[in-house]
Amino acid sequence: SYAHSKLLNVMFVNEFNERYPFDKDNKKSILCVSLHPGVGKTNLINDRDDDGNVIVGTGLGRYLMGMIITKIADSVQQLAYTSVYLAIEDINKLKPGGYYCVKALWDTNEDCKDKAKCAKLWEVSLKYIDDARKK
């Protein structure tokens, strides 16, 4: 699911920073962060009712959730805000491994802080890459 893929992205970024710590004095060093773009009015969810409300779930809950998402969703331009901010902000003001949303550093859940889980994800990812190369 989307939520799980975001979780894995954050965990991967955290492990990257463990293995390759950012050094502001080394021009070859890489600062790696993750972000939440927000909830947006995009074509990612194409199920809409006749009024343009996003359809999520089933029955009344599906209808109500769709109306809420449609009302609170950001434009594509607003969704780009955090990405642009991170691209142009002074690198020394950003936290390596930080998780950002709307120019703010957000806390992550406990799985993202679990160093053993992040390391395991890294190793499994490398195995998948290695297996794909062999094909």
Buried (B, 14 or more C-beta within 10 A) or exposed (E): EEEEEBBBBBBBBBBBBBEEEBEEEEEEEEBBBBBBBBBBBEEEBEEEEEEEBBBBEEEEEBBEBBBBBBEEBBEEEBBBBBEEBBEEEEEEEBEBBBBBBBEEEEEBEEBBBBEEBBBEBBEEBEEEEEEEEEE
